[in-house]
């Protein structure tokens, strides 16, 4: 019986891992052929997860596993102040330009 329970528990664990990214919003901004991918989080846990995703993406990009014309950043959005799409786009572009290559 143990042999059936352990794989079932592991399979359920893998099924819920993919749902951990549900709180992070992902935006892409096209800057005439150069694309910025922004992971946006509002709570401290979401911001930490967004930073982890952006660092992982950038590490893969520097290893030539991701396209060189795409850059990933993490953006913190206030939970109390909602940004319009234009404000969010300018924040993403500003953060990407401030971060450097």
QUIWO-V174287 format. One record per residue. N is the residue number from 1. RES is the residue in one letter. SS is DSSP state (2 for helix, 1 for strand, 0 for the rest). PSI is psi in whole degrees, -180 to 180 (none if undefined). BURIAL is b if it has 16 or more other ideal C-beta (glycine too) atoms within 10 Angstrom, else e. Layout:
n = {N,N}
res = {RES,RES}
ss = {SS,SS}
psi = {PSI,PSI}
burial = {BURIAL,BURIAL}
This chain:
n = {1,2,3,4,5,6,7,8,9,10,11,12,13,14,15,16,17,18,19,20,21,22,23,24,25,26,27,28,29,30,31,32,33,34,35,36,37,38,39,40,41,42,43,44,45,46,47,48,49,50,51,52,53,54,55,56,57,58,59,60,61,62,63,64,65,66,67,68,69,70,71,72,73,74,75,76,77,78,79,80,81,82,83,84,85,86,87,88,89,90,91,92,93,94,95,96,97,98,99,100,101}
res = {X,X,X,X,X,X,X,X,X,X,X,X,X,X,X,X,X,X,X,X,X,X,X,X,X,X,X,X,X,X,X,X,X,X,X,X,X,X,X,X,X,X,X,X,X,X,X,X,X,X,X,X,X,X,X,X,X,X,X,X,X,X,X,X,X,X,X,X,X,X,X,X,X,X,X,X,X,X,X,X,X,X,X,X,X,X,X,X,X,X,X,X,X,X,X,X,X,X,X,X,X}
ss = {0,2,2,2,2,2,2,2,2,2,2,2,2,2,2,2,2,2,2,2,2,2,2,0,1,1,1,1,1,1,1,0,0,1,1,1,1,1,1,1,1,0,0,2,2,2,2,2,2,2,2,2,2,2,2,2,2,2,2,2,2,2,0,0,0,0,0,0,0,1,1,1,1,1,1,1,0,0,0,0,0,0,0,0,2,2,2,2,2,2,2,2,2,2,2,2,2,2,2,0,0}
psi = {-37,-33,-24,-31,-44,-49,-32,-40,-41,-41,-39,-37,-43,-30,-33,-13,-40,-21,-7,-27,1,-28,-20,129,141,129,148,138,123,122,67,57,-17,121,134,124,122,129,119,130,152,-44,162,-36,-41,-39,-41,-40,-39,-41,-40,-44,-42,-42,-39,-44,-46,-37,-41,-35,-41,-23,8,27,-18,158,140,-17,8,137,140,138,162,136,135,122,134,137,-19,-23,116,132,146,169,-38,-41,-40,-41,-44,-33,-40,-47,-42,-41,-38,-39,-33,-28,-33,-178,none}
burial = {e,e,e,e,e,e,e,e,e,e,e,e,e,e,e,e,e,e,e,e,e,e,e,b,b,e,b,e,b,e,e,e,e,e,e,b,b,b,b,b,b,b,e,e,e,b,b,e,b,b,b,e,b,b,e,e,b,b,e,e,b,e,e,e,e,b,e,e,e,e,b,b,b,b,b,b,b,e,e,e,e,e,e,e,e,e,e,b,e,e,b,b,e,e,b,b,e,e,e,e,e}
